[in-house]
Amino acid sequence: MHIGFIGLGAMGAAMAANLLDKGHAVTVWNRSPGPVAELVALGANAAEDVGAALRVDIVLSMLAHDQAVRDVLLDSGALAEAPRSLVHVNLATISTALAREMAETHAALGLGYVAAPVFGRPPVARAGGLNVLAAGAPQAVATAMPVLEALATKVWPMGEDPVRATAVKIAGNLMIVSAVEAMGEATALGAAHGVPAADLLDMLTNTIFAAPIYKIYGAMIAEGRYHPPGFAADLALKDVRLAQAAGDEKGLALPLADLVEGGLETLLSGEGETPDLAALAEVSRGRVEGR
């Protein structure tokens, strides 16, 4: 199976490299050339334009946000010119509104579409250990499944409506950001009573909060290790806003989303390289401590 891969940020490049490791033929395209060259060195083919990356059996896209999806696939006309046998698998976190539009657009063009957003950081993606959601028409999902299984420790079926997988991914990312907020506040409370963050988080993340998210982010918070970012804070803010928009569609209030949006805005208001989401804990601690 010839695979196209569009969007080679940290996650996309890691997934494409994993597919190459497993012997797949992969044609890659990215808006900036650096990641393309790195993957060509690993055995990928470079597409001369995005249209060439779509002239394959199945194409995976991992574009940063809604506007990138529109620019690269929709407004460019590339998707409209793709072969009708194509199955497109969107791995990125996009809005529920765009997920609905993408499903309708692909159906109108006679293309297969699978929403397959992923949970995991770049090293997990490189090792093929992601948790992958999958929603779409049964035939399209069946076509995509061998590729998704190469990326995943488990593929989680979410039915035929791509919006379902998208909503689960947005909800999951909201929980991740909220966990970091909670750890920031908890470490501030502990520090106020003489308990170092490392002691508090080591105990809690090895007992009642022993889930991977608490362990990974807890260690980063305890060490103050926020660079290089695995889940960049600006992308976390994007996802929180996607949660707010998805809630608005259904008339839902999301007070936690509102809280962490403010914290991420504060974090990103400073100068310098964008940090990992884990740095939100510093803002959370400052809020509790009155700094």
Secondary structure by P-SEA (a helix, b strand, c coil): cbbbbccccaaaaaaaaaaaaaccbbbbbccccaaaaaaaaabbbbbccccccccccbbbbbcccaaaaaaccccccccccccccbbbbbcccccaaaaaaaaaaaaaacbbbbbbbbbccaaaaaacccbbbbbccaaaaaaaaaaaaaaccbbbbccccaaaaaaaaaaaaaaaaaaaaaaaaaaaaaaaacccaaaaaaaaaacccccaaaaaaaaaaaacccccccccaaaaaaaaaaaaaaaaaaccccaaaaaaaaaaaaaaccccccccccaaaaaaaaaaacc
